Every structure is written in structure tokens, then in C-alpha cells.
Amino acid sequence: MAPITPESADVGANPQDLAEKAQDDTKGSDSDEASKEPDASPWDWNKDPENPYNWPAGRKAMQIAITASIAFLTSLGTSIMSSSPSQLKAEFGVTTTQSILPLSLYVFALGLGPVVGGPLSETVGRLPVYIGGLIGGGLFTLGAALVHSFAGLNILRFLAGVFFAPSLAIGAGTINEMYQPQHRGLPATLFILMPFLGPGVAPIMGAFITHRKGWRWTQWTMLFFLAFCLLLTVPFGRETFHPILQRRRAKQLNHPLPPAPSRRHQIKEFLTITVLRPLLMLVTEPIVGLICLYVACEFATLFTFFAAVPYIFEGVYHFSVEQSGLVFVSVVIGCLLGSLTIILCEVLLYRPQIPRHPPHMVPPEYRLYPAMLGSLGLPVALFWMAWTSRPEVHWISPILAIIPFAWGNLCVFISLVQFTVDTYSGSVVASAVAAGSLTRYGLAGAFPLFTIQMYNKLGIAWATSLLGFISIALLPVPWVFFKYGKKIRSYSHYETPTY
């Protein structure tokens, strides 16, 4: 397959601009090209039926189902072993902190998704990365189910995460390549729901599986879900990356192809987009830095629940392993309510702005309504949970407190990600997303490793309150961006909208 062009190396590049570039290149054919008798008929990629924007609704829905299923499988692996530490300690003779390593290392690996998946998918295509990731992740998950060494288990879990991770990185790109900005709200919400729904469903499944069948069956369960994803992806998956589809279409129509970039240029683009620029944006771009900090802290707080919930409900209310797992139903309910809130804000607050502004020029700040609402729910939920998790208060109270936390967490995440995507353009979007993934999964993997120690030292009330104080400190972020977003954007070192 021919290498991609320099223009198509941008993850967030506008496909319409790429199409125009391809058309301009075809117009400049010289007499030598004419001797090859290329098809002289006009070709408009924007109207071409192979353009994912022009696909039938059913085909688009199938691709959303595929990406969402793979994202759910990937996120399932984060916490399906959350009830396994006691069995790991007994089988391998490790400490409590060490027994959490298979969970944390998998989460750390997910932070590598944008680094590995983005550039690779722009070279070979989105679809091969989805299929290759499923096959590779499946093989390492199979190894984790069969391994008899604790070190081997950690290595295999990490490698499984590395292979599954790209699906989270390129899923948003798949959606952007099928839907114009004004139509992305619902499919993007459904896709982003999966990385939050997985950590809510997985502990429930994991608790029953671990208690009744043993921890190894958590990995076999992952393989069952993986088989379902492959059955969807292999026969029904379609490539969506515009530059690759344009090249294929140009060959079919016998149109000249744009010149390919050098390997040196591709390596430079890779290092810039996925390594150097994300780190630079974290410290020089207030929008990226604050959003990454806010989202990472609240996402990591969700992951503390994998250790904190069993600690609280088994220690205070004497729940069984399975009953503690069922507590995470509240996370699922909160995520579903958060998705509903995002959709309502999209329909009632964002879409009415579209006719009032030029095409594709709605100010990014209109994406922030869900984040402003969710930012209020996070501290309320954490303090509620902190001071009602005691024997004299019924167990239903701290369980109910988790619902507004999960609701607010999803609202904050989706809203701020949409704000970031609307704020930056081209490959800068990919760098901002990479920075978010590295910080989010880095903190999420680290928090469970010290959660039990923190709860032992501070007690349930103050340990959970500490998380609440962090959410209060970061609460103003979406409100400040809503009020002063345009001014803050004007100070950016990168191109941002001026409207």
C-alpha cells in the first residue's frame, strides 16, 4: 500500500481539505501522465459514494456498533480483576499492593493507545489496527488465563492492554470520519460511554466470576467478548480513514496519486504529534493542561472505587464479594444518566446555536454546559459518600452517592473532550487527545495502588473527603472556560477559532 501524504498525517485533518488537495494534484498532470490515458471525468470526493460522510445510515450504525463493542471490551479489562486480589495473594504469595498490579499495569498500557494507534492507523488504516489489536490482545489475554507465574501475569496483562489500547485512541477518529460536526453528538456520546460503562459493569461480572469460578475465568470471559467483537468486525468492518480511501478510489478511477512523503518525514510527524507536542501542550496550553488535570483526577477517583468499595462495604456493612460487586450497578446507572444529560444538552442547548452561526462555526464554549452541571455533582457525591459510610447509616446511602459521581464524571469528560476537539484543529487535536490519555490512564493506574493504605491511614470519611476536596479545587475549570474561553483561546500558541 502506498504511504500516506504529509497532509493526511494529521489525525484531525479536515477530509474535505484533503479531497480538494487530491483534486488539485490530479489537475496538474503533464503530457507524460496524459500518455497513460487517465480518466478525464471530473471526480468530486465530497460527493463520492465511497466517502464515509455519504455512506447509508445503516453502514454508519454498524461501524459505531463495532467501535463501541471494542471500546467496551477494552475497558472491561481494566476492572474485571478488581475482585481477584485475595485469590492472587493466596496463589502467588504476594502482598496486597502487588496483587493490584495486574489491574494497574493494564490501565497504564491503555495510556499508550494514542502513541501507538494513531500513527499506525494512518499508515495501514483504521480497520487493520482494530483487527490486529483484537487478535494480539486476545493472544496475550489467553496467556494471562493460563500463566502460572505472577511476573508473567503482569507482563501479559500489560501487553494485552497495549494491543487493545489503540481502539480507544482511533475510535473518535472513526466517528469524525463518518459524521460532520453537527451530527457527531449522539454517536460520540455512545462511543465515549463505553470506557466508562466498562469499569462499571466489569466489577459486577468479576465479583461473581471470581467467587464462583476463580480469577482465571475473568480472562476467559474477556475472550468470549473478544470473539463477539471479531464476529462483528471481520465481516462488517469498513475502512473510514479518508486519505486511504481517496487513494483507493483514485486508483479505481485511474487518477494520478499525490506524491508520498519520505520515511524521515513520517518519523518526524510521529514524534511531534504523539510525543513531543503533547508534553509541550500540557505545560504551555492552559486549556490542555487544566482539562487533562481535571479529567485525570476524576477518572482516577473512579478507579479508586475498585479498591475502596470492597474496603467500605465488606468492612463496614459486611457485604460478601458478590454483594460488593453489585454496588457498581450505581456506576452504570450514573453513566446512563450522564449520557442522557449529554444528549439533552446537545439537543436543547447546542443545536439551537447552529442556525445562529456560520456553518461549523459554533463557539466551542457551547460544548461546556454538561461539564458545568457535572462539576457540581462530583464534590456533592464524594462528601455524601464520605460521611454516610458508617454502620449507623443504611448501606443504601453511600451506594446512592456513587450515582451522581458517575453522572458528573461522564458529563465532565465528554463535554471537555468535545470542547478540546472544537478548539484545536488538524494534528493538534491528536496531540491534545494524546496528552489527555497519558495523564488520565497514568493517574487511573496509580491510584488503586495506594487506595487501601490511604483509607487505613485517614479513615473512610477523610480519605473520601480528600477526593472531594480535589474535585472542589478543580470545579471552576469549565466555568472559567465558558466565561473567558474566547480570550484564553486567543493566547494559544496554536491555531484556534476566533469566533
C-alpha positions in Angstrom: 0.0 0.0 0.0 1.3 3.5 -0.8 2.4 5.6 2.1 0.2 8.5 3.2 0.7 12.0 2.2 2.0 14.7 4.5 -1.4 16.3 4.7 -3.1 13.1 5.7 -0.7 12.6 8.5 -2.8 14.9 10.6 -5.2 12.9 12.8 -7.7 15.7 12.8 -7.2 16.9 9.3 -10.3 18.1 7.5 -11.2 15.4 5.0 -12.7 17.9 2.7 -9.5 19.8 2.5 -7.7 16.6 1.8 -10.1 15.9 -1.0 -9.5 19.3 -2.5 -5.8 18.7 -2.3 -6.1 15.4 -4.1 -8.2 17.1 -6.8 -5.7 19.9 -7.3 -3.0 17.3 -7.7 -4.9 15.5 -10.4 -5.5 18.7 -12.3 -1.8 19.3 -12.8 -1.0 16.1 -14.8 1.5 16.7 -17.6 1.9 15.2 -21.0 3.6 12.1 -19.7 0.6 11.4 -17.4 -1.7 12.1 -20.3 0.0 9.3 -22.3 -1.2 6.9 -19.6 -4.8 7.9 -20.5 -6.1 8.6 -17.1 -9.8 9.0 -16.6 -10.6 12.6 -17.5 -14.0 12.7 -16.0 -14.4 15.1 -13.1 -14.1 13.5 -9.6 -15.5 15.2 -6.5 -14.6 13.2 -3.4 -17.1 15.2 -1.4 -19.9 13.6 -3.5 -18.3 10.2 -4.0 -20.4 7.3 -2.6 -17.1 5.8 -1.1 -16.8 8.9 1.1 -17.8 7.8 4.6 -19.8 11.0 5.0 -22.0 9.7 2.2 -22.5 6.2 3.5 -26.0 4.9 4.2 -27.2 5.3 7.9 -27.2 1.5 8.4 -23.5 1.2 7.4 -22.5 4.0 9.7 -24.5 2.5 12.6 -22.7 -0.8 12.1 -19.3 0.9 12.4 -20.5 2.7 15.5 -21.6 -0.7 16.9 -18.2 -2.2 16.1 -16.1 0.6 17.6 -18.3 0.8 20.7 -18.1 -3.0 21.2 -14.3 -3.0 21.0 -14.1 0.0 23.4 -16.4 -1.8 25.8 -14.2 -4.9 25.6 -11.0 -2.8 26.2 -12.5 -1.0 29.2 -13.8 -4.3 30.6 -10.3 -5.4 31.1 -9.5 -2.5 33.4 -11.5 -3.7 36.4 -12.7 -7.2 35.7 -9.9 -8.4 38.1 -10.9 -5.9 40.8 -12.2 -8.8 43.0 -9.2 -11.0 42.3 -6.5 -9.7 44.8 -7.4 -12.1 47.6 -7.0 -15.1 45.3 -3.8 -13.7 43.7 -2.3 -13.3 47.2 -3.2 -16.9 48.1 -2.0 -18.4 44.8 1.2 -16.4 44.3 2.1 -15.3 47.8 2.2 -11.6 47.0 1.3 -8.5 49.1 -2.0 -6.5 48.8 -0.3 -3.8 46.8 1.4 -6.3 44.5 -1.9 -8.1 43.9 -3.4 -4.9 42.3 -0.5 -4.7 39.8 -2.3 -6.8 37.1 -5.1 -4.2 37.1 -2.8 -1.2 37.2 -0.4 -2.3 34.5 -3.3 -3.0 32.1 -4.6 0.6 32.8 -1.1 2.1 32.3 -0.9 0.3 28.9 -4.1 2.0 27.8 -2.3 5.3 28.0 -0.1 4.2 25.1 -3.1 4.0 22.8 -2.7 7.4 21.1 1.1 6.9 20.9 0.8 3.6 19.0 -2.6 3.5 17.5 -3.0 6.9 15.9 0.1 7.0 13.6 -0.2 3.3 12.8 -3.9 3.7 11.7 -2.9 6.5 9.4 -0.3 4.3 7.7 -2.2 1.0 7.3 -5.8 2.2 8.0 -8.2 2.1 10.9 -9.6 -1.4 10.2 -6.3 -3.3 10.2 -5.5 -1.7 13.6 -8.9 -2.8 15.0 -8.5 -6.4 13.8 -4.8 -6.6 14.7 -5.4 -5.2 18.1 -8.1 -7.7 18.8 -6.0 -10.7 17.7 -2.9 -9.6 19.6 -4.8 -8.6 22.7 -6.7 -11.9 22.6 -3.5 -13.9 22.4 -2.0 -12.2 25.5 -5.3 -12.5 27.4 -5.2 -16.2 26.6 -1.7 -16.3 28.0 -2.9 -14.5 31.2 -5.6 -17.1 31.7 -3.0 -19.9 31.5 0.1 -18.4 33.2 1.4 -19.8 36.5 3.9 -17.0 37.3 2.9 -13.7 38.9 5.5 -11.8 36.9 4.3 -13.5 33.7 0.7 -12.5 34.6 1.7 -8.8 35.0 3.6 -8.8 31.7 0.8 -10.5 29.8 -1.8 -8.1 31.2 0.3 -5.2 30.2 0.8 -6.4 26.7 -2.9 -7.2 26.3 -3.6 -3.6 27.3 -1.0 -2.3 24.7 -2.8 -4.2 21.9 -6.3 -3.3 23.0 -5.4 0.4 23.6 -5.4 1.7 20.0 -9.2 1.1 19.8 -9.8 3.8 22.3 -7.4 6.2 20.5 -8.8 5.9 17.0 -12.5 5.3 17.8 -13.1 9.1 17.9 -11.3 9.5 14.6 -13.6 6.8 13.1 -16.7 8.8 14.2 -15.3 12.1 12.9 -14.6 10.5 9.5 -18.3 9.4 9.2 -20.2 12.4 10.7 -20.0 16.1 10.1 -19.5 18.1 13.4 -23.2 19.0 13.7 -24.2 15.3 13.7 -21.4 13.9 15.9 -23.0 14.5 19.3 -25.1 11.3 19.6 -22.6 8.8 18.1 -19.7 10.4 20.0 -21.7 10.1 23.3 -22.5 6.5 22.6 -18.8 5.7 21.9 -17.4 7.6 24.8 -19.9 6.0 27.2 -18.2 2.6 26.7 -14.9 3.4 28.5 -17.0 4.5 31.5 -19.6 1.7 31.3 -16.9 -1.0 31.1 -15.4 -0.1 34.5 -19.0 -0.1 36.0 -20.0 -3.5 34.5 -16.7 -5.3 34.9 -16.5 -5.3 38.7 -20.1 -6.8 38.9 -19.1 -9.6 36.4 -15.7 -10.0 38.0 -17.1 -10.4 41.5 -19.4 -13.3 40.5 -16.9 -14.9 38.2 -14.0 -14.7 40.7 -16.1 -16.0 43.6 -17.7 -18.9 41.7 -15.1 -19.9 39.1 -11.8 -18.3 40.1 -9.8 -15.3 38.8 -8.6 -17.1 35.6 -12.2 -17.1 34.3 -12.1 -13.3 34.2 -9.7 -13.7 31.3 -11.7 -16.4 29.6 -14.7 -14.0 29.9 -12.7 -11.4 28.1 -12.0 -13.9 25.3 -15.8 -14.6 24.9 -16.4 -10.8 24.4 -13.4 -10.6 22.1 -14.9 -13.4 19.9 -18.1 -11.4 19.6 -16.1 -8.3 18.5 -14.3 -10.3 15.9 -17.5 -11.7 14.5 -18.7 -8.1 14.1 -15.5 -6.6 12.8 -14.1 -9.0 10.3 -17.2 -9.3 8.0 -18.8 -5.9 8.6 -16.0 -3.6 9.4 -15.1 -0.9 6.8 -12.2 1.4 6.4 -13.0 5.0 7.3 -9.7 6.9 7.0 -10.3 9.4 4.2 -6.7 9.6 2.7 -6.5 5.9 2.3 -10.0 5.6 0.8 -9.2 8.5 -1.6 -6.1 6.7 -2.8 -8.0 3.5 -3.4 -10.7 5.5 -5.2 -8.1 7.4 -7.3 -6.6 4.1 -8.4 -10.0 2.7 -9.4 -10.7 5.9 -11.5 -7.2 5.9 -12.9 -6.4 9.3 -11.4 -2.8 10.3 -10.7 -1.9 9.9 -7.0 -0.3 12.7 -4.8 3.4 12.3 -4.1 4.2 10.3 -0.9 6.2 11.7 2.0 9.6 10.4 2.9 10.1 8.0 5.7 12.0 10.7 7.6 9.0 13.0 7.4 6.7 10.3 8.7 9.0 9.6 11.7 9.2 13.4 12.4 5.4 13.6 12.3 5.1 10.7 14.6 7.4 12.1 17.2 5.9 15.6 17.0 2.2 14.6 17.2 2.3 11.8 19.7 5.3 12.5 22.0 6.8 16.0 21.9 3.8 18.2 21.3 1.5 16.5 23.9 4.1 17.1 26.6 4.6 20.7 25.4 0.9 21.4 25.4 0.5 20.1 28.9 2.7 22.9 30.2 2.1 25.7 27.7 -1.6 25.5 26.8 -3.9 26.3 29.8 -6.8 24.6 28.0 -5.0 21.3 27.6 -3.2 21.4 30.9 -6.3 22.2 33.1 -8.6 19.8 31.2 -6.1 17.0 31.4 -5.6 17.6 35.1 -9.4 17.8 35.8 -10.3 14.7 33.8 -7.4 12.7 35.0 -8.1 13.3 38.7 -11.8 12.4 38.4 -11.2 9.4 36.2 -8.6 8.2 38.7 -11.1 8.8 41.5 -13.4 6.4 39.7 -10.6 3.8 39.7 -10.1 4.2 43.5 -13.6 2.8 43.8 -12.3 -0.6 42.7 -10.3 -0.9 45.9 -12.4 1.5 48.1 -15.8 -0.1 47.5 -14.8 -3.6 48.8 -13.0 -1.9 51.7 -16.0 0.1 52.7 -18.9 -2.4 52.1 -17.1 -5.5 53.2 -15.5 -3.8 56.2 -18.4 -1.6 57.4 -21.5 -3.4 56.1 -20.1 -7.0 56.0 -21.0 -7.5 52.3 -19.9 -10.6 50.5 -17.7 -10.4 47.4 -20.7 -10.7 45.1 -22.7 -8.1 47.0 -19.7 -5.6 46.9 -19.6 -6.2 43.1 -23.3 -5.3 42.8 -22.5 -1.9 44.3 -21.1 -0.9 40.9 -24.6 -1.0 39.4 -24.7 2.6 40.7 -21.8 3.4 38.4 -23.7 2.0 35.4 -26.9 4.0 36.4 -24.8 7.2 36.7 -23.2 6.7 33.3 -26.5 6.2 31.6 -27.9 9.3 33.3 -24.8 11.2 32.2 -25.3 10.1 28.6 -28.9 11.3 28.7 -27.7 14.6 30.1 -25.2 15.0 27.3 -27.8 14.2 24.7 -30.3 16.7 26.2 -27.7 19.4 26.3 -26.8 18.7 22.7 -30.4 18.9 21.5 -31.6 21.7 23.7 -28.6 24.0 24.1 -26.0 23.2 21.4 -28.0 22.5 18.2 -30.2 25.7 18.6 -26.9 27.6 18.1 -26.1 26.1 14.7 -28.6 28.3 12.7 -27.3 31.4 14.5 -23.7 30.9 13.4 -22.0 30.3 10.0 -21.5 26.6 9.1 -19.2 24.8 11.5 -18.5 28.0 13.5 -20.4 27.5 16.7 -18.1 28.7 19.6 -16.6 25.8 21.4 -17.8 27.1 24.7 -21.4 25.9 23.9 -20.0 22.4 24.5 -19.4 23.1 28.2 -22.9 23.0 29.6 -22.7 19.3 30.7 -19.3 19.9 32.3 -20.6 22.8 34.3 -23.5 20.7 35.5 -21.4 17.7 36.2 -18.7 19.7 38.1 -21.3 20.4 40.8 -22.3 16.7 41.2 -18.8 15.4 41.8 -18.0 17.0 45.2 -21.6 16.6 46.4 -21.4 12.8 45.7 -18.0 12.3 47.3 -18.8 14.2 50.5 -22.1 12.3 50.7 -20.4 9.0 50.4 -17.6 10.0 52.8 -19.8 10.9 55.7 -22.6 8.3 55.3 -20.3 5.2 55.0 -20.6 4.2 58.6 -22.5 1.4 60.4 -25.3 3.6 61.8 -26.3 4.8 58.3 -28.0 2.4 56.0 -25.8 1.0 53.2 -28.1 2.3 50.5 -27.0 5.9 51.2 -23.3 5.5 50.1 -24.4 3.4 47.2 -26.8 6.1 46.0 -24.0 8.7 46.4 -22.0 6.9 43.7 -24.7 7.7 41.1 -24.2 11.5 41.0 -20.4 10.9 40.9 -20.6 8.6 37.9 -23.1 11.0 36.3 -20.9 14.1 36.8 -17.7 12.3 35.8 -19.1 11.3 32.4 -20.6 14.8 31.8 -17.3 16.4 32.6 -15.2 14.0 30.5 -17.4 14.1 27.3 -18.0 17.8 27.5 -14.4 18.8 27.9 -13.2 16.4 25.2 -15.8 17.9 22.8 -14.6 21.4 23.8 -11.0 20.4 23.1 -11.8 18.9 19.7 -13.7 22.1 18.7 -10.9 24.4 20.0 -8.0 22.9 18.1 -7.6 21.7 14.5 -5.6 19.3 12.4 -2.9 17.2 14.1 -3.0 19.5 17.2 -6.2 17.7 18.2 -4.4 14.4 18.1 -1.7 15.8 20.3 -4.2 17.2 22.8 -6.0 13.8 22.9 -2.7 12.0 23.4 -1.9 14.3 26.3 -5.3 13.5 27.9 -4.9 9.8 27.5 -1.4 9.7 29.0 -2.4 11.7 32.1 -5.8 10.0 32.5 -4.7 6.5 32.4 -1.4 7.3 34.2 -3.3 8.5 37.3 -6.0 5.9 37.0 -3.4 3.1 37.1 -1.6 4.7 40.0 -4.5 5.5 42.4 -5.6 1.9 43.2 -2.0 1.1 44.3 -2.2 3.3 47.3 -6.0 3.4 47.9 -6.0 0.8 50.7 -3.1 2.5 52.5 -4.8 5.9 52.3 -8.1 4.5 53.7 -6.2 2.7 56.5 -4.3 5.9 57.5 -7.0 8.5 57.1 -10.2 6.5 57.6 -13.1 6.2 55.2 -14.6 9.7 55.9 -11.4 11.7 55.4 -9.9 9.6 52.7 -13.0 10.1 50.5 -13.3 13.7 51.6 -9.7 14.2 50.3 -11.0 13.2 46.9 -13.9 15.6 47.3 -11.6 18.5 48.1 -9.7 17.8 44.9 -13.0 17.9 42.9 -13.8 21.3 44.6 -10.4 22.7 43.7 -10.9 21.8 40.0 -14.6 22.6 39.8 -14.1 26.2 38.3 -12.3 24.8 35.2 -15.4 24.5 32.9 -16.9 27.7 34.3 -13.8 29.7 33.6 -13.5 28.4 30.1 -17.2 29.2 29.5 -16.8 32.7 30.7 -13.3 33.5 29.3 -12.8 30.8 26.7 -12.5 33.1 23.7 -9.9 35.3 25.4 -7.9 32.2 26.6 -8.1 30.7 23.1 -6.6 33.9 21.6 -3.4 33.4 23.7 -2.9 29.9 22.3 0.4 29.0 20.5 -1.7 27.0 18.0 -4.4 27.9 15.6 -7.8 28.2 17.4 -11.2 29.5 16.3 -11.6 33.3 16.6 -15.4 33.2 16.8 
